[in-house]
């Protein structure tokens, strides 16, 4: 059973949603037979790499709200993150363009390290306040999960995997995605947003039972047509 996860490193609910999915998987008896696949979705492809504004100031400008209201919004999200064991530091967070982080995750996928890198990047951004478009930072983080730093540097110096990022984004749009996180189980069952772990567990159970029923139906069909004879 496979779970595709459309996510953006700039999205605070993506990290929260990831944790809630993981909580559900811990309760799912078939966890060992579930794979997860990271998919890129840039919320703001035109975001600047560098800004002197805080996250609250950026939100206040984007949504045309008072700064205090934006600060209250970030405090509320930080509280939701704390509920699933995450620590967010919106006051020192360094907003940036996430294209390079996404490109690097696609490279990590070719090395079997995409999930490990995605987790490391999310923690670096929301908890450690690291700048995720600084090459030296990305190279160091990639090295921590076992990627070869010299190869990572080559990827970052090029435009490799930019098309893969765009492809994921467009695929998500075609599926009706309007925001992230967005989870698709077995290319059919959707969980949109950082819902409660119970919602993920319900979707996992439904998908598993459906997959099992399909396999049983196929096996019965095969038995009925064995030895060149279709049995009634």
C-alpha positions in Angstrom: 0.0 0.0 0.0 1.4 3.4 -1.0 0.8 6.9 0.3 1.7 9.9 -1.8 2.2 13.1 0.2 2.1 16.4 -1.5 3.9 18.9 0.8 5.9 22.1 1.0 8.7 22.8 3.4 7.3 26.3 4.0 3.9 24.9 5.1 3.6 24.5 8.9 0.6 22.2 8.6 2.6 19.8 6.4 4.9 18.9 9.3 2.0 18.6 11.7 0.1 16.4 9.1 3.2 14.2 8.7 3.3 13.6 12.4 -0.4 12.8 12.5 0.0 10.3 9.7 2.9 8.7 11.6 0.7 8.4 14.7 -1.9 6.6 12.6 0.6 4.3 11.1 1.8 3.3 14.6 -1.7 2.1 15.3 -2.1 0.4 11.9 -1.3 -3.3 12.2 -0.1 -3.5 8.5 2.4 -0.6 8.9 5.3 -2.7 7.6 3.5 -3.0 4.2 3.0 0.7 3.8 5.3 2.9 1.8 5.3 6.7 1.6 6.3 8.9 -1.3 7.1 12.6 -1.0 5.6 14.9 -3.6 6.6 18.5 -4.2 4.1 21.4 -4.1 5.4 24.9 -3.9 2.8 27.2 -2.2 4.7 30.3 -3.5 7.1 29.5 -6.4 7.9 33.2 -6.6 8.9 33.6 -2.9 12.2 35.5 -2.5 15.2 33.7 -1.3 16.0 36.4 1.2 13.8 38.7 3.2 14.3 40.8 6.3 10.7 40.3 7.4 9.5 37.9 10.0 6.9 35.2 9.3 4.3 37.2 11.1 5.1 40.3 9.0 4.8 38.3 5.8 1.5 36.9 6.8 0.2 40.3 7.8 1.1 41.6 4.4 -0.3 38.6 2.5 -3.6 38.5 4.3 -4.0 42.2 4.9 -4.3 41.8 8.6 -2.9 43.6 11.7 0.5 42.3 12.8 -0.9 41.3 16.2 -3.5 39.1 14.5 -0.7 37.5 12.4 1.3 36.9 15.5 -1.7 35.3 17.2 -2.1 33.1 14.1 1.4 31.8 14.3 1.1 31.2 18.1 -2.0 29.1 17.4 -0.2 27.0 14.8 2.8 26.6 17.2 0.4 25.3 19.8 -1.0 22.8 17.3 2.5 21.7 16.5 3.3 21.2 20.2 0.3 18.9 20.5 2.1 16.4 18.2 5.5 16.9 19.8 6.9 19.5 17.4 8.5 22.8 18.4 8.0 25.8 16.1 10.0 29.0 16.4 8.1 31.5 14.2 10.0 34.4 15.7 13.3 33.2 14.3 12.1 31.3 11.3 13.8 32.3 8.0 11.2 32.4 5.2 12.7 31.6 1.8 12.1 30.1 -1.7 11.9 26.3 -1.3 12.7 25.2 -4.9 16.2 24.1 -4.1 15.0 22.1 -1.1 12.4 20.4 -3.3 15.0 19.7 -6.0 17.3 18.2 -3.5 14.5 15.9 -2.2 14.0 14.6 -5.6 17.7 13.8 -5.9 17.5 12.1 -2.5 14.7 9.9 -3.9 17.1 8.5 -6.4 19.3 7.5 -3.5 16.5 6.1 -1.4 16.7 8.9 1.1 13.8 11.2 0.2 11.8 10.6 3.4 14.8 11.0 5.6 15.8 14.3 3.9 12.2 15.6 4.0 12.1 15.1 7.8 15.5 16.7 8.3 14.6 19.7 6.2 11.2 20.3 8.0 12.9 20.1 11.4 15.7 22.4 10.3 13.2 25.0 9.1 10.6 25.0 11.8 12.6 24.1 14.8 16.2 25.1 14.1 15.4 28.2 12.0 17.8 27.3 9.3 17.8 29.0 5.9 16.7 26.3 3.4 18.0 28.0 0.2 21.5 28.5 1.4 23.7 25.9 -0.4 26.0 25.2 2.5 23.1 24.6 4.8 21.4 22.2 2.3 24.7 20.4 1.7 25.2 19.9 5.4 21.7 18.7 6.1 21.8 16.3 3.2 25.1 14.9 4.4 23.5 14.2 7.8 21.1 11.8 6.2 23.8 10.0 4.3 23.9 11.7 1.0 27.3 12.4 -0.6 28.0 16.1 -0.2 29.9 16.5 -3.4 27.0 15.1 -5.4 24.5 17.3 -3.5 26.6 20.4 -4.4 26.5 19.4 -8.1 22.7 19.2 -8.0 22.4 22.6 -6.3 24.8 24.2 -8.8 22.6 23.0 -11.7 18.8 23.1 -12.4 18.5 19.3 -12.0 15.1 18.0 -10.8 13.4 21.4 -11.4 11.2 19.6 -14.0 10.4 16.9 -11.4 9.2 19.5 -8.9 7.0 21.1 -11.6 5.6 17.7 -12.6 4.6 16.9 -9.0 3.0 20.3 -8.7 1.0 19.9 -11.9 0.0 16.4 -11.0 -1.4 17.6 -7.7 -3.4 20.3 -9.4 -4.9 17.7 -11.8 -6.0 15.7 -8.7 -7.9 18.7 -7.4 -5.3 19.7 -4.8 -6.0 23.2 -3.5 -3.6 23.2 -0.6 -1.2 21.1 1.3 -0.7 18.7 3.0 -2.5 16.4 0.7 -2.4 12.6 1.1 -3.4 10.0 -1.5 -3.6 6.4 -0.4 -3.4 3.8 -3.2 -4.1 6.6 -5.8 -7.7 6.7 -4.6 -8.4 7.6 -0.9 -7.6 11.2 0.0 -6.9 12.9 3.3 -6.7 16.7 2.8 -5.0 18.8 5.5 -3.5 18.0 8.9 -6.5 16.0 10.1 -6.6 14.0 13.3 -4.7 10.7 13.3 -8.1 8.9 13.5 -9.0 10.2 10.1 -5.7 8.8 8.7 -6.3 5.5 10.4 -9.8 5.2 9.0 -8.5 5.9 5.4 -5.7 3.4 5.8 -8.1 0.7 7.0 -10.5 1.4 4.2 -7.8 1.3 1.6 -6.3 -1.9 3.1 -9.6 -3.8 3.2 -10.3 -2.7 -0.4 -6.9 -3.8 -1.6 -7.4 -7.2 0.2 -10.8 -7.7 -1.4 -9.4 -7.0 -4.9 -6.6 -9.5 -4.4 -9.1 -12.1 -3.2 -11.3 -11.5 -6.2 -8.3 -11.8 -8.6 -7.2 -15.1 -6.9 -10.7 -16.6 -7.2 -10.8 -15.6 -10.9 -7.5 -17.3 -11.5 -8.6 -20.5 -9.7 -11.8 -20.6 -11.8 -9.9 -20.5 -15.0 -7.1 -22.9 -14.2 -5.8 -25.7 -16.5 -7.4 -24.0 -19.5 -10.9 -24.6 -18.2 -13.2 -21.9 -16.9 -15.2 -23.3 -14.0 -18.7 -22.3 -13.0 
